[in-house]
Amino acid sequence: MQTKAFALATALALATSAAFAQYGYDDNIYGRTLRGTWTVGGAAFVDTDTAMGREFQLSLTFGNYIDNGFMVGGYASLLDNEWFNTTTGGATCKWHFWDFGPEQAFSMYLGGDLGLGYLKTGVDSNTALVIGARFGIDFFLTFNVSLGISADVHFATDDIYPGSKNGLTNSDITFRYGVSYYW
Protein backbone atom coordinates (compact mmCIF):
# COMPACT_ATOMS: atom_id res chain seq x y z
CA MET A 1 0.00 0.00 0.00
CA GLN A 2 2.78 2.44 0.87
CA THR A 3 4.51 1.79 -2.48
CA LYS A 4 1.32 2.69 -4.36
CA ALA A 5 0.85 5.81 -2.23
CA PHE A 6 4.46 6.90 -2.81
CA ALA A 7 4.08 6.36 -6.57
CA LEU A 8 0.85 8.40 -6.53
CA ALA A 9 2.51 11.24 -4.60
CA THR A 10 5.45 11.28 -7.02
CA ALA A 11 3.15 11.33 -10.06
CA LEU A 12 1.07 14.15 -8.55
CA ALA A 13 4.21 16.15 -7.74
CA LEU A 14 5.56 15.77 -11.29
CA ALA A 15 2.20 16.67 -12.85
CA THR A 16 1.87 19.74 -10.64
CA SER A 17 5.44 20.80 -11.44
CA ALA A 18 4.77 20.50 -15.16
CA ALA A 19 1.47 22.38 -14.88
CA PHE A 20 3.01 25.34 -13.06
CA ALA A 21 6.36 25.42 -14.91
CA GLN A 22 5.01 28.02 -17.34
CA TYR A 23 4.71 30.59 -14.54
CA GLY A 24 8.40 30.64 -13.69
CA TYR A 25 9.68 31.47 -10.19
CA ASP A 26 10.01 34.83 -8.49
CA ASP A 27 11.62 34.70 -5.07
CA ASN A 28 10.13 38.08 -4.14
CA ILE A 29 6.59 36.60 -3.98
CA TYR A 30 5.91 34.42 -0.93
CA GLY A 31 2.57 35.57 0.44
CA ARG A 32 1.63 33.14 3.19
CA THR A 33 5.19 32.05 4.00
CA LEU A 34 6.79 35.45 4.68
CA ARG A 35 9.48 35.89 7.32
CA GLY A 36 7.90 36.05 10.78
CA THR A 37 4.87 33.89 9.93
CA TRP A 38 4.05 31.16 12.48
CA THR A 39 2.51 27.83 11.55
CA VAL A 40 1.06 24.78 13.27
CA GLY A 41 0.02 21.63 11.46
CA GLY A 42 -1.02 18.06 11.91
CA ALA A 43 -1.82 14.80 10.17
CA ALA A 44 -3.63 11.73 11.47
CA PHE A 45 -4.09 8.25 10.06
CA VAL A 46 -6.03 5.20 11.29
CA ASP A 47 -5.80 1.77 9.63
CA THR A 48 -8.02 -0.96 11.05
CA ASP A 49 -6.63 -3.81 8.94
CA THR A 50 -2.85 -4.12 9.26
CA ALA A 51 -0.70 -7.17 9.97
CA MET A 52 -0.18 -5.79 13.47
CA GLY A 53 -3.82 -4.96 14.21
CA ARG A 54 -5.37 -1.50 14.35
CA GLU A 55 -2.78 1.20 13.73
CA PHE A 56 -2.95 4.88 14.60
CA GLN A 57 -0.49 7.59 13.49
CA LEU A 58 -0.42 11.24 14.52
CA SER A 59 2.11 13.88 13.44
CA LEU A 60 2.28 17.49 14.67
CA THR A 61 4.53 20.38 13.61
CA PHE A 62 5.05 23.89 14.92
CA GLY A 63 7.40 26.49 13.47
CA ASN A 64 8.33 29.98 12.39
CA TYR A 65 9.40 31.25 8.96
CA ILE A 66 12.83 32.70 9.72
CA ASP A 67 13.20 33.79 6.10
CA ASN A 68 10.76 34.10 3.21
CA GLY A 69 9.69 30.56 2.36
CA PHE A 70 11.92 28.85 4.99
CA MET A 71 10.44 27.48 8.23
CA VAL A 72 12.23 25.95 11.21
CA GLY A 73 10.52 24.38 14.17
CA GLY A 74 9.77 21.15 15.95
CA TYR A 75 7.82 17.98 15.27
CA ALA A 76 6.33 15.11 17.24
CA SER A 77 4.99 11.87 15.84
CA LEU A 78 3.23 8.87 17.36
CA LEU A 79 2.63 5.46 15.80
CA ASP A 80 0.63 3.00 17.88
CA ASN A 81 -0.73 -0.49 17.17
CA GLU A 82 -1.57 -3.65 19.10
CA TRP A 83 2.08 -4.81 19.30
CA PHE A 84 4.14 -1.68 19.99
CA ASN A 85 4.27 2.10 19.88
CA THR A 86 6.88 4.43 18.42
CA THR A 87 7.30 8.07 19.41
CA THR A 88 9.62 10.44 17.50
CA GLY A 89 10.34 14.12 17.87
CA GLY A 90 12.92 16.78 17.17
CA ALA A 91 13.75 19.63 14.82
CA THR A 92 12.10 20.14 11.45
CA CYS A 93 12.50 22.52 8.52
CA LYS A 94 10.44 23.30 5.45
CA TRP A 95 11.46 25.21 2.30
CA HIS A 96 8.66 26.42 0.00
CA PHE A 97 10.54 26.49 -3.30
CA TRP A 98 7.39 27.08 -5.35
CA ASP A 99 5.03 29.59 -3.74
CA PHE A 100 3.30 32.18 -5.93
CA GLY A 101 1.65 34.00 -3.06
CA PRO A 102 -2.04 34.60 -2.47
CA GLU A 103 -2.86 34.56 -6.20
CA GLN A 104 -2.18 30.80 -6.46
CA ALA A 105 -3.58 28.03 -4.27
CA PHE A 106 -0.60 25.62 -4.49
CA SER A 107 2.78 25.79 -2.77
CA MET A 108 5.35 23.00 -3.16
CA TYR A 109 8.03 22.37 -0.56
CA LEU A 110 10.92 20.20 0.59
CA GLY A 111 11.39 19.42 4.25
CA GLY A 112 13.65 17.61 6.67
CA ASP A 113 13.62 16.20 10.20
CA LEU A 114 16.34 15.41 12.72
CA GLY A 115 15.37 13.93 16.05
CA LEU A 116 15.10 10.96 18.37
CA GLY A 117 12.79 7.98 18.19
CA TYR A 118 11.66 5.64 20.94
CA LEU A 119 10.07 2.21 20.45
CA LYS A 120 8.24 0.37 23.24
CA THR A 121 7.04 -3.20 22.89
CA GLY A 122 5.63 -5.51 25.54
CA VAL A 123 9.13 -6.82 26.37
CA ASP A 124 11.70 -4.43 24.92
CA SER A 125 12.48 -0.83 24.00
CA ASN A 126 14.83 0.91 21.54
CA THR A 127 16.02 4.50 21.21
CA ALA A 128 17.41 5.78 17.90
CA LEU A 129 18.59 8.87 16.06
CA VAL A 130 16.11 9.67 13.25
CA ILE A 131 16.72 11.64 10.05
CA GLY A 132 14.00 12.27 7.48
CA ALA A 133 13.12 14.03 4.24
CA ARG A 134 9.82 15.12 2.75
CA PHE A 135 8.34 16.42 -0.49
CA GLY A 136 4.93 18.02 -0.23
CA ILE A 137 2.30 20.25 -1.72
CA ASP A 138 0.12 22.63 0.27
CA PHE A 139 -3.24 23.64 -1.16
CA PHE A 140 -4.38 26.87 0.48
CA LEU A 141 -8.13 26.92 1.14
CA THR A 142 -7.78 30.43 2.59
CA PHE A 143 -4.84 32.71 3.23
CA ASN A 144 -4.36 31.07 6.66
CA VAL A 145 -5.42 27.43 6.16
CA SER A 146 -3.92 24.78 3.89
CA LEU A 147 -4.50 21.13 3.19
CA GLY A 148 -1.32 19.25 2.45
CA ILE A 149 -0.07 15.98 1.03
CA SER A 150 3.47 14.74 1.40
CA ALA A 151 5.71 11.78 0.75
CA ASP A 152 7.99 11.24 3.76
CA VAL A 153 10.96 8.96 4.28
CA HIS A 154 12.69 8.46 7.66
CA PHE A 155 15.75 6.44 8.63
CA ALA A 156 16.72 5.48 12.18
CA THR A 157 19.89 4.07 13.73
CA ASP A 158 17.87 1.18 15.23
CA ASP A 159 14.68 -0.76 14.42
CA ILE A 160 11.80 1.44 15.59
CA TYR A 161 9.31 1.27 12.69
CA PRO A 162 6.91 -1.50 11.59
CA GLY A 163 8.40 -3.81 8.99
CA SER A 164 7.31 -6.83 7.00
CA LYS A 165 9.91 -9.50 7.82
CA ASN A 166 10.65 -9.56 11.54
CA GLY A 167 8.07 -6.99 12.57
CA LEU A 168 10.49 -4.03 12.86
CA THR A 169 12.77 -2.05 10.54
CA ASN A 170 14.93 1.08 10.67
CA SER A 171 13.17 2.91 7.80
CA ASP A 172 9.70 4.28 7.22
CA ILE A 173 8.04 5.61 4.06
CA THR A 174 4.68 7.31 4.52
CA PHE A 175 2.19 9.25 2.46
CA ARG A 176 0.43 11.84 4.61
CA TYR A 177 -2.58 14.13 4.38
CA GLY A 178 -2.80 17.01 6.82
CA VAL A 179 -3.94 20.52 7.62
CA SER A 180 -1.88 23.58 8.60
CA TYR A 181 -2.72 27.00 9.99
CA TYR A 182 -0.60 30.16 9.37
CA TRP A 183 -0.66 33.45 11.29
Secondary structure, 3 states (H helix, E strand, C coil): CHHHHHHHHHHHHHHHHHHHHHHCCCCCCCHHHCCCCEEEEEEEEEEEEECCEEEEEEEEEEEEEEECCEEEEEEEEEEECCCEEEEEEEEEEEEEEEECHHHCCEEEEEEEEEEEEEEEECCCEEEEEEEEEEEEEEEECCCCEEEEEEEEEEEECCCCEECCCCCEECEEEEEEEEEEEEC
